[in-house]
Amino acid sequence: MKKHEIIFSLIKAPLDAIIIFFAFFLARNLREINDFIPGIQLEKHILTNEYLIYFALFWSILYISIFSIHKLYSLKINSSKIKEFLDIILYSIYFFLFYSVFIYFWKWFFYQVEIPRLVIIFTTIIWAIWVIFQRIILNKIQNILLNKKILKKRKIILITNKSEAEIKHILKDISQASIYELVWYINKNKLDSKLKYLWDLDELLKILQKREIDEILLIDNIFDNNQLYKIWDFSRIYWINYRYLANSFDINKINTEVSLINKIPVIEIRNTSITPYSRVLKRSFDLICSSILIILLFPFFIIIWLLIKLEDSGGPIIYKNLRIWQSWRKFNLYKFRYLRWKYCIKESYWIENKNDEALEFEKKLIEKNSTRKWPLYKIKNDPRKTKIWNFIEKYSIDELPQLFNVFLWNMSLVWPRPHQPREVEKYEIYQMRVLTIKPWITWLAQVNGRDNNSFEKEVNLDIFYIENFSFLLDLKIFLKTLNIVINRK
């Protein structure tokens, strides 16, 4: 643990206490200026500074204690920021409820002056916003100081038996993280890399003893079990983080629980972390969000409808594409049509044509111009597209009709990607896992590599999602998707 990590974590508590303390006074002043309820003028209550100081001090200390108990002052600077912000909001709401009950049930026992309800509400809103804002500023300052090398980054050594091309994406991902610095690697063969090269176990142990690194990352093992245990022991003795890259089975093992077969304790690997209760919540969320978005975006749909009709009026506005969904069932995925109608595959439009010329033409384009390996494809310089395609594809507007798929319950806002029947025919056995739940509008691979992913990596990300589903993960994917659409990253 670097000293600056400890310092930045420790200063959060006093800063939060100051914010919460002064939030009471700001809330009191706001209440005296305006109650913010249109058409209603509530009675004014005067709270003196002398009285409010003691109350604000007591509650700020209690608030910090609650945050500490729930690990919101963790020393890990690489923890999820979204989860941290959600926890701040969640525990602020809990605190507000407890705070309100305490004030109105213990009045005349501990204090004599009434505190207006709006002051309580204003205080909770102010401190939640300011505490989150404070976290953002601290994180930004820390990243700037790390990038300018004023603060020291965590030094990592890689243990790998792979070539540089095979671990290129790993090297890139770690180098983009503001808190890490790749320094050494140990491999049987020297790589064409700027990293320092180690060639045997003794050299590695010397570095561990000198504590010249902060973390070991095992990508794949080049040592026997005894040597590996020795490295592990040294890492524990010298307080060096030891991590390894999870393989597909390790990822599955995360989704485990202890159970019993009669009296025999066993570890069960669950098929998915998606419980029936979470399915109900997810469906409710999908239904509400899709309904609201369809209503809000309907005028925009009309505009896109007119633009497509003006350019190519020969066919329907909505492009239907046959996809495979949960349990190998088929459904039509909806998009705004950005191909000329004569080039659209007709199998989803109940148009009988055993020799579909549009399908044959697409197969030739895939073979000639696809930038991705089959079974995935992306046609470069597609001659079938309309002029409006550049606009609607750039901002993923063509995907918006899939909100109707979500409303009809054959898709969800966040799930794995649905594939076409001809793609599914090429699946390996383990890849069939992605057909065990409903498909997506956005998904994990969409925000981690997108079109640069191989089919195997995309499926592995989908399987990881199935095994490790959570509403927090859904929220992260959704927010990252918005960032990609807006910034086109």
C-alpha positions as CSV (number, residue, x, y, z in Angstrom):
1,M,0.0,0.0,0.0
2,K,1.5,3.3,-1.1
3,K,1.5,6.2,1.4
4,H,-0.5,8.5,-0.8
5,E,-3.2,5.8,-1.1
6,I,-3.5,5.8,2.7
7,I,-3.5,9.6,2.9
8,F,-6.1,10.1,0.2
9,S,-8.3,7.5,1.9
10,L,-7.9,9.0,5.4
11,I,-8.7,12.6,4.4
12,K,-12.1,11.6,3.1
13,A,-13.5,11.2,6.6
14,P,-12.7,14.6,8.0
15,L,-13.7,16.2,4.6
16,D,-17.0,14.4,4.8
17,A,-17.5,15.5,8.4
18,I,-16.9,19.2,7.4
19,I,-19.3,18.9,4.5
20,I,-22.1,17.3,6.6
21,F,-21.5,19.8,9.4
22,F,-22.0,22.8,7.1
23,A,-24.8,21.2,5.1
24,F,-27.0,21.7,8.2
25,F,-26.4,25.5,8.1
26,L,-26.8,25.8,4.4
27,A,-30.0,23.8,4.6
28,R,-31.3,26.0,7.4
29,N,-30.5,29.2,5.3
30,L,-32.2,27.7,2.2
31,R,-35.3,26.9,4.3
32,E,-35.5,30.5,5.6
33,I,-35.2,31.9,2.1
34,N,-37.7,29.5,0.3
35,D,-39.5,26.2,1.0
36,F,-39.4,25.3,-2.8
37,I,-43.0,24.1,-2.7
38,P,-44.9,25.9,-5.5
39,G,-48.2,27.5,-4.3
40,I,-47.6,26.7,-0.6
41,Q,-45.9,28.9,2.0
42,L,-44.9,26.9,5.1
43,E,-44.4,28.4,8.5
44,K,-40.9,29.6,9.2
45,H,-38.9,28.1,12.1
46,I,-35.9,29.9,13.4
47,L,-32.9,27.7,14.4
48,T,-30.1,29.6,16.1
49,N,-26.4,28.9,15.4
50,E,-25.8,28.0,19.0
51,Y,-28.4,25.2,18.9
52,L,-27.5,24.0,15.4
53,I,-23.8,23.6,16.1
54,Y,-24.3,20.9,18.7
55,F,-26.8,19.1,16.5
56,A,-24.7,19.2,13.3
57,L,-21.6,18.1,15.2
58,F,-23.3,15.1,16.7
59,W,-24.9,13.9,13.5
60,S,-21.7,14.5,11.4
61,I,-19.8,12.2,13.8
62,L,-22.6,9.6,13.6
63,Y,-22.7,9.8,9.8
64,I,-18.9,9.2,9.5
65,S,-19.2,6.2,11.9
66,I,-21.9,4.7,9.6
67,F,-19.8,5.2,6.5
68,S,-16.8,3.6,8.3
69,I,-18.8,0.5,9.3
70,H,-19.9,0.1,5.7
71,K,-16.3,0.4,4.4
72,L,-16.8,3.7,2.5
73,Y,-13.4,4.7,3.6
74,S,-11.6,1.7,2.1
75,L,-7.9,2.1,1.4
76,K,-8.4,0.5,-2.1
77,I,-8.1,3.3,-4.7
78,N,-9.0,0.9,-7.5
79,S,-12.4,0.0,-6.2
80,S,-15.5,0.7,-8.3
81,K,-16.4,4.5,-8.3
82,I,-19.9,3.9,-9.4
83,K,-20.5,1.5,-6.5
84,E,-19.0,4.0,-4.1
85,F,-21.3,6.7,-5.3
86,L,-24.4,4.5,-5.2
87,D,-23.4,3.4,-1.6
88,I,-23.1,7.1,-0.6
89,I,-26.7,7.8,-1.9
90,L,-28.0,4.6,-0.4
91,Y,-26.6,5.1,3.1
92,S,-27.6,8.8,2.9
93,I,-31.2,7.7,2.4
94,Y,-31.0,5.2,5.2
95,F,-29.4,7.9,7.4
96,F,-32.2,10.3,6.5
97,L,-34.9,7.8,7.5
98,F,-33.2,7.1,10.9
99,Y,-32.5,10.8,11.4
100,S,-36.2,11.6,10.8
101,V,-37.4,9.0,13.2
102,F,-35.0,10.0,15.9
103,I,-35.9,13.7,15.6
104,Y,-39.6,13.2,16.0
105,F,-39.7,10.4,18.5
106,W,-37.1,11.7,20.9
107,K,-38.2,15.3,20.9
108,W,-38.5,16.7,24.5
109,F,-36.2,13.8,25.7
110,F,-32.9,15.0,24.2
111,Y,-33.8,18.5,22.8
112,Q,-36.5,21.1,23.0
113,V,-36.4,22.9,19.6
114,E,-38.3,21.6,16.6
115,I,-36.3,21.1,13.4
116,P,-38.3,21.6,10.2
117,R,-38.7,18.6,8.0
118,L,-37.5,20.5,4.9
119,V,-34.2,21.3,6.7
120,I,-33.7,17.5,7.1
121,I,-34.5,16.9,3.4
122,F,-32.3,19.7,2.2
123,T,-29.4,18.6,4.5
124,T,-29.5,15.0,3.1
125,I,-29.5,16.2,-0.5
126,I,-26.7,18.7,0.0
127,W,-24.4,16.3,1.8
128,A,-25.0,13.4,-0.6
129,I,-24.1,15.7,-3.6
130,W,-21.2,17.3,-2.0
131,V,-19.7,14.1,-0.7
132,I,-19.8,12.6,-4.2
133,F,-18.4,15.7,-5.7
134,Q,-15.6,15.7,-3.1
135,R,-14.8,12.0,-4.1
136,I,-14.6,13.0,-7.8
137,I,-12.2,15.9,-7.1
138,L,-9.9,13.8,-4.9
139,N,-9.8,11.0,-7.5
140,K,-9.0,13.6,-10.2
141,I,-6.2,15.2,-8.2
142,Q,-4.7,11.8,-7.4
143,N,-4.8,10.7,-11.0
144,I,-3.1,14.0,-12.1
145,L,-0.4,13.6,-9.5
146,L,0.1,10.0,-10.6
147,N,0.3,10.8,-14.3
148,K,2.8,13.6,-13.6
149,K,4.9,11.1,-11.5
150,I,4.7,13.3,-8.4
151,L,3.1,10.3,-6.7
152,K,4.5,6.8,-7.3
153,K,2.4,4.2,-9.2
154,R,2.1,0.6,-8.3
155,K,4.9,-1.4,-10.0
156,I,3.9,-4.7,-11.5
157,I,5.8,-7.7,-12.7
158,L,4.2,-10.1,-15.1
159,I,4.8,-13.9,-15.1
160,T,3.9,-15.3,-18.5
161,N,4.8,-17.9,-21.0
162,K,2.9,-16.2,-23.8
163,S,4.3,-14.1,-26.7
164,E,3.9,-10.4,-26.7
165,A,1.2,-10.5,-29.4
166,E,-0.9,-12.9,-27.2
167,I,-0.7,-10.5,-24.2
168,K,-0.8,-7.2,-26.1
169,H,-4.3,-6.4,-24.9
170,I,-3.3,-7.1,-21.3
171,L,-0.3,-4.8,-21.5
172,K,-2.4,-2.1,-23.1
173,D,-5.2,-2.3,-20.4
174,I,-2.7,-2.2,-17.5
175,S,-0.8,0.7,-19.0
176,Q,-4.0,2.7,-19.4
177,A,-4.8,2.4,-15.7
178,S,-3.5,5.5,-13.9
179,I,-2.4,3.7,-10.7
180,Y,-0.2,1.0,-12.3
181,E,3.2,0.9,-14.0
182,L,4.4,-2.2,-15.8
183,V,8.1,-2.6,-15.0
184,W,9.3,-6.3,-15.3
185,Y,8.3,-9.5,-16.9
186,I,9.6,-13.0,-16.4
187,N,9.3,-15.4,-19.3
188,K,11.2,-18.4,-20.8
189,N,11.8,-16.4,-23.9
190,K,12.7,-12.7,-24.2
191,L,10.0,-10.6,-25.7
192,D,10.3,-7.6,-27.9
193,S,9.2,-5.3,-25.2
194,K,10.4,-2.2,-23.3
195,L,9.8,-4.0,-20.0
196,K,12.7,-5.2,-18.0
197,Y,13.4,-8.9,-18.6
198,L,14.0,-11.5,-15.8
199,W,15.0,-15.0,-16.7
200,D,14.8,-17.2,-13.6
201,L,13.3,-17.7,-10.2
202,D,16.3,-16.5,-8.2
203,E,16.2,-13.1,-9.9
204,L,12.5,-12.7,-9.2
205,L,13.0,-13.6,-5.5
206,K,15.8,-11.0,-5.1
207,I,13.4,-8.3,-6.4
208,L,10.7,-9.5,-4.0
209,Q,13.1,-9.3,-1.1
210,K,14.2,-5.8,-2.0
211,R,10.5,-4.8,-2.4
212,E,11.1,-3.2,-5.7
213,I,7.7,-4.1,-6.9
214,D,4.2,-3.8,-5.5
215,E,2.3,-6.5,-7.3
216,I,2.8,-9.8,-9.1
217,L,0.5,-10.7,-11.9
218,L,0.5,-14.3,-13.0
219,I,-0.8,-14.6,-16.6
220,D,0.2,-18.2,-17.0
221,N,2.5,-20.4,-15.0
222,I,6.1,-21.2,-16.1
223,F,7.1,-22.7,-12.7
224,D,6.4,-26.0,-11.0
225,N,4.1,-26.1,-8.0
226,N,7.0,-25.9,-5.4
227,Q,8.4,-22.8,-7.1
228,L,5.0,-21.2,-7.4
229,Y,4.4,-21.7,-3.7
230,K,7.8,-20.2,-2.9
231,I,6.9,-17.0,-4.9
232,W,3.6,-16.9,-3.0
233,D,5.3,-17.2,0.3
234,F,7.7,-14.4,-0.5
235,S,4.9,-12.2,-1.6
236,R,3.2,-12.6,1.7
237,I,6.4,-12.2,3.7
238,Y,7.2,-8.9,2.0
239,W,3.7,-7.6,1.6
240,I,3.5,-7.8,-2.2
241,N,0.1,-8.3,-3.8
242,Y,-0.2,-11.6,-5.6
243,R,-2.8,-11.9,-8.4
244,Y,-3.5,-14.2,-11.2
245,L,-5.5,-13.9,-14.4
246,A,-8.7,-15.9,-14.0
247,N,-9.4,-18.5,-16.6
248,S,-12.9,-19.5,-17.6
249,F,-13.2,-22.1,-14.8
250,D,-12.0,-19.7,-12.2
251,I,-14.6,-17.2,-13.3
252,N,-17.3,-19.9,-12.9
253,K,-16.0,-20.6,-9.4
254,I,-16.7,-17.0,-8.3
255,N,-20.4,-17.9,-8.7
256,T,-20.4,-20.6,-5.9
257,E,-22.2,-21.3,-2.7
258,V,-21.8,-23.9,0.0
259,S,-24.7,-26.4,0.2
260,L,-25.4,-29.9,1.6
261,I,-26.1,-33.3,0.1
262,N,-27.8,-34.7,3.2
263,K,-25.0,-34.1,5.8
264,I,-22.1,-33.8,3.3
265,P,-20.9,-30.2,2.8
266,V,-20.3,-29.4,-0.9
267,I,-19.4,-26.4,-3.0
268,E,-21.9,-25.8,-5.8
269,I,-21.1,-23.9,-9.0
270,R,-24.3,-22.2,-9.9
271,N,-25.3,-21.9,-13.5
272,T,-26.0,-18.2,-13.1
273,S,-26.3,-15.6,-10.3
274,I,-29.6,-14.4,-11.8
275,T,-32.2,-15.4,-9.2
276,P,-36.0,-15.5,-9.9
277,Y,-36.4,-12.3,-7.8
278,S,-33.7,-10.5,-9.8
279,R,-35.5,-11.5,-13.0
280,V,-38.7,-9.9,-11.8
281,L,-36.9,-6.7,-10.8
282,K,-35.0,-6.7,-14.1
283,R,-38.2,-7.2,-16.2
284,S,-39.9,-4.4,-14.2
285,F,-37.0,-2.1,-14.8
286,D,-37.0,-3.0,-18.6
287,L,-40.7,-2.5,-18.9
288,I,-40.7,0.9,-17.2
289,C,-37.6,2.2,-19.0
290,S,-38.7,1.0,-22.4
291,S,-42.2,2.6,-22.0
292,I,-40.8,5.9,-20.9
293,L,-38.2,6.0,-23.6
294,I,-40.6,5.1,-26.4
295,I,-43.0,7.9,-25.4
296,L,-40.2,10.4,-25.1
297,L,-38.5,9.4,-28.3
298,F,-41.6,9.0,-30.4
299,P,-41.4,12.4,-32.1
300,F,-37.8,11.6,-33.0
301,F,-38.9,8.3,-34.4
302,I,-41.3,10.2,-36.8
303,I,-38.4,12.4,-38.0
304,I,-36.2,9.3,-38.8
305,W,-39.2,7.6,-40.4
306,L,-39.7,10.6,-42.8
307,L,-36.0,10.8,-43.6
308,I,-35.8,7.1,-44.6
309,K,-39.0,7.3,-46.6
310,L,-37.8,10.4,-48.5
311,E,-34.6,8.5,-49.6
312,D,-35.9,5.0,-50.2
313,S,-39.7,4.7,-50.1
314,G,-39.8,1.2,-51.6
315,G,-40.0,-0.7,-48.3
316,P,-40.8,-0.6,-44.6
317,I,-39.0,1.8,-42.3
318,I,-38.3,-0.9,-39.7
319,Y,-35.7,-3.5,-40.7
320,K,-36.4,-6.9,-39.2
321,N,-33.5,-9.3,-38.7
322,L,-34.1,-12.9,-37.6
323,R,-32.2,-13.7,-34.3
324,I,-31.9,-16.6,-31.9
325,W,-32.9,-15.8,-28.3
326,Q,-33.4,-17.7,-25.0
327,S,-33.7,-21.5,-25.4
328,W,-33.0,-21.4,-29.1
329,R,-36.2,-19.6,-30.0
330,K,-36.4,-17.2,-32.9
331,F,-37.5,-13.6,-32.9
332,N,-37.3,-10.5,-35.1
333,L,-34.8,-7.8,-33.9
334,Y,-36.0,-4.3,-35.0
335,K,-33.8,-1.6,-36.4
336,F,-34.3,1.5,-38.4
337,R,-33.7,0.4,-42.0
338,Y,-30.4,1.8,-43.3
339,L,-30.1,-0.6,-46.2
340,R,-31.9,0.0,-49.5
341,W,-35.0,-2.2,-49.5
342,K,-33.9,-4.4,-52.5
343,Y,-30.8,-5.4,-50.4
344,C,-32.7,-6.4,-47.3
345,I,-33.0,-10.1,-46.5
346,K,-36.6,-11.0,-46.7
347,E,-36.9,-14.1,-44.4
348,S,-38.3,-12.0,-41.5
349,Y,-41.0,-10.3,-43.7
350,W,-43.0,-13.5,-44.6
351,I,-41.9,-13.1,-48.2
352,E,-41.2,-16.6,-49.6
353,N,-38.1,-16.6,-51.7
354,K,-35.9,-19.7,-51.5
355,N,-33.1,-18.0,-53.5
356,D,-33.0,-14.7,-51.8
357,E,-30.7,-12.5,-53.9
358,A,-30.2,-10.1,-51.0
359,L,-28.9,-12.9,-48.8
360,E,-26.5,-14.2,-51.5
361,F,-25.2,-10.7,-52.1
362,E,-24.6,-10.2,-48.4
363,K,-22.6,-13.5,-48.2
364,K,-20.4,-12.3,-51.0
365,L,-19.8,-8.9,-49.3
366,I,-19.0,-10.7,-46.0
367,E,-16.4,-12.9,-47.8
368,K,-14.9,-9.9,-49.6
369,N,-15.2,-6.9,-47.2
370,S,-15.8,-8.1,-43.7
371,T,-13.4,-6.6,-41.1
372,R,-14.3,-9.3,-38.5
373,K,-13.8,-13.1,-38.5
374,W,-16.7,-15.4,-39.0
375,P,-19.2,-16.1,-37.4
376,L,-19.1,-12.3,-36.6
377,Y,-19.0,-9.9,-39.5
378,K,-18.9,-6.2,-40.2
379,I,-18.9,-5.1,-43.8
380,K,-16.6,-2.3,-44.7
381,N,-17.7,0.2,-47.4
382,D,-21.1,-1.4,-47.6
383,P,-22.6,-0.5,-51.0
384,R,-26.1,-1.3,-49.8
385,K,-26.5,1.5,-47.3
386,T,-28.5,4.7,-47.7
387,K,-27.2,8.2,-47.3
388,I,-28.9,8.6,-43.9
389,W,-26.9,5.5,-42.7
390,N,-23.9,7.6,-41.8
391,F,-25.9,9.6,-39.3
392,I,-28.1,7.0,-37.7
393,E,-25.2,4.4,-37.4
394,K,-22.7,6.9,-36.0
395,Y,-24.9,7.6,-33.0
396,S,-26.5,4.1,-32.8
397,I,-29.9,5.6,-33.7
398,D,-30.7,2.5,-35.8
399,E,-30.8,0.5,-32.5
400,L,-33.6,2.5,-30.9
401,P,-36.5,0.4,-32.3
402,Q,-35.2,-2.4,-30.1
403,L,-36.9,-0.6,-27.3
404,F,-40.1,-2.3,-28.7
405,N,-38.3,-5.6,-28.4
406,V,-37.6,-4.8,-24.8
407,F,-41.3,-3.8,-24.2
408,L,-42.4,-7.1,-25.9
409,W,-40.1,-9.0,-23.6
410,N,-37.9,-10.8,-26.2
411,M,-35.0,-8.6,-25.3
412,S,-33.6,-6.7,-22.3
413,L,-31.7,-3.4,-22.0
414,V,-28.6,-5.3,-20.8
415,W,-27.9,-8.9,-21.6
416,P,-25.7,-10.9,-24.0
417,R,-25.8,-10.2,-27.8
418,P,-28.3,-12.1,-30.0
419,H,-26.8,-13.8,-33.0
420,Q,-28.3,-14.8,-36.3
421,P,-29.2,-18.4,-37.0
422,R,-26.3,-18.9,-39.4
423,E,-23.9,-17.6,-36.7
424,V,-25.4,-19.9,-34.0
425,E,-24.8,-22.9,-36.3
426,K,-21.0,-22.2,-35.9
427,Y,-21.1,-22.2,-32.1
428,E,-18.9,-24.5,-30.0
429,I,-20.7,-26.4,-27.2
430,Y,-19.6,-24.0,-24.4
431,Q,-20.7,-21.0,-26.5
432,M,-24.3,-22.2,-26.3
433,R,-24.3,-20.7,-22.8
434,V,-25.2,-17.3,-24.2
435,L,-28.6,-18.7,-25.4
436,T,-29.7,-19.5,-21.8
437,I,-31.0,-15.9,-21.1
438,K,-32.6,-13.1,-23.1
439,P,-30.5,-11.0,-25.5
440,W,-29.4,-7.4,-25.3
441,I,-29.7,-3.9,-26.4
442,T,-26.3,-3.3,-25.0
443,W,-23.9,-5.8,-23.5
444,L,-20.5,-6.3,-21.8
445,A,-18.6,-6.8,-25.1
446,Q,-20.1,-3.6,-26.4
447,V,-18.3,-1.5,-23.8
448,N,-15.1,-3.6,-23.7
449,G,-13.5,-3.7,-27.2
450,R,-16.7,-3.6,-29.2
451,D,-15.9,-4.4,-32.9
452,N,-12.3,-5.2,-32.0
453,N,-13.3,-8.3,-30.1
454,S,-12.9,-11.7,-31.6
455,F,-16.0,-14.0,-31.5
456,E,-14.4,-16.1,-28.8
457,K,-13.6,-13.1,-26.6
458,E,-17.2,-11.7,-27.1
459,V,-18.7,-15.0,-26.0
460,N,-16.4,-15.3,-23.0
461,L,-17.5,-11.8,-21.9
462,D,-21.2,-12.8,-22.3
463,I,-20.6,-16.0,-20.2
464,F,-18.8,-13.9,-17.6
465,Y,-21.9,-11.6,-17.5
466,I,-24.2,-14.6,-17.0
467,E,-22.1,-16.0,-14.2
468,N,-21.6,-12.6,-12.4
469,F,-24.8,-10.7,-13.1
470,S,-25.6,-7.8,-10.7
471,F,-27.7,-4.7,-11.1
472,L,-24.5,-2.7,-10.4
473,L,-22.8,-4.4,-13.4
474,D,-25.9,-3.5,-15.5
475,L,-25.6,0.1,-14.5
476,K,-21.9,0.2,-15.3
477,I,-22.6,-1.2,-18.8
478,F,-25.5,1.2,-19.4
479,L,-23.4,4.3,-18.4
480,K,-20.4,3.1,-20.4
481,T,-22.7,2.6,-23.4
482,L,-24.0,6.2,-23.1
483,N,-20.4,7.4,-23.0
484,I,-19.5,5.4,-26.1
485,V,-22.5,6.7,-28.1
486,I,-21.8,10.3,-27.1
487,N,-18.0,10.3,-27.5
488,R,-17.9,7.6,-30.2
489,K,-15.0,5.9,-28.4
